[in-house]
Each structure stands twice: as structure tokens, then as C-alpha cells.
Amino acid sequence: MAKSYLRGHEIEQVNGEWVYVDTKEPTEETWQQRACGHCHKHATTEGHDACLGTLPGVMNACCGHGQDDEAYVQFLDTSIIRGCDSLEIMNILRKYATNNRDGGIR
């Protein structure tokens, strides 16, 4: 049986379908209703990881949901940084966004 993680929750493949290990609910139908399995927060209304919010100068980002090697940040120029380095950059960008409420990078 194949096993993996989805947004911090353990999942497994049963009869060709990915389901949550704890509830056996299909991930395809219910993933948007579940909070992050690591920080236990729901995504923002914009769809961002709640622990990240909106990061300035970033196209896409994922906190890794408890798995640092899964974290990444993709900048507007499409460059990508992954793993622990991306978590460090996200922390810097969150501080910047907090100190500069307009969120713009100059």
C-alpha cells in the first residue's frame, strides 16, 4: 500500500484512490475543508498557507506542512528555492510584510 502526506496529514492509496489515514475520506473530495495537519490552520481566503499569508514578491509558496524538505518559495521571476533555505526566506519576507503593511517591494 502506497503512503504519503498531504498538507501535513498522512494519506494512503486504497483501491487506486488516495484517502486520509485517520478518516478514510478521499483526499480529492475533502482536502480543501481540512486544516493543515502541522499548524492546524485553514488556508487563507486567497488560498495561501495560513502560517505564511501573502508574501511580497512571491508567486507561489508552501510551508511544507511539517516536512521541511517539501517547503518551497517561487518568486515572480519564476526562480525557486526549496527546503530549509525557503523557510528562512519566508520568515524574512513575513517580517518585511509586517513592517511594510503595503507589502510592496521597492
Secondary structure by P-SEA (a helix, b strand, c coil): ccccccccbbbbbcccbbbbcccccccccccccccccccccccccccccccccccccccccccccccccccccccccccccccaaaaaaaaaaaaaaaaccccccc
